[in-house]
């Protein structure tokens, strides 16, 4: 399964990275 995490990450924060890392554990692929 693929997850898509859309948004404007300017600047990217630790919160953004946390969500991406959590998604990486749940899904085969995370597209940012």
KACORUR-V371580 format. One record per residue. N is the residue number from 1. PSI is psi as a letter, one per 20 degrees, with the letter a starting at -180 (NA if undefined). OMEGA is omega in whole degrees, 0 to 359 (999 if undefined). BURIAL is + if it has 24 or more other ideal C-beta (glycine too) atoms within 12 Angstrom, else -. Layout:
((N & PSI & OMEGA & BURIAL) (N & PSI & OMEGA & BURIAL))
//
This chain:
((1 & q & 182 & -) (2 & p & 175 & -) (3 & q & 176 & -) (4 & p & 180 & -) (5 & n & 182 & +) (6 & q & 175 & -) (7 & r & 173 & -) (8 & o & 187 & -) (9 & m & 182 & -) (10 & n & 3 & -) (11 & q & 175 & -) (12 & q & 183 & -) (13 & r & 176 & -) (14 & h & 177 & -) (15 & g & 176 & -) (16 & g & 181 & -) (17 & h & 179 & -) (18 & g & 179 & -) (19 & g & 179 & -) (20 & g & 180 & +) (21 & h & 178 & -) (22 & g & 178 & -) (23 & h & 180 & -) (24 & h & 179 & -) (25 & h & 184 & -) (26 & h & 187 & -) (27 & q & 178 & -) (28 & h & 184 & -) (29 & p & 176 & -) (30 & p & 178 & -) (31 & p & 181 & -) (32 & NA & 999 & -))
//
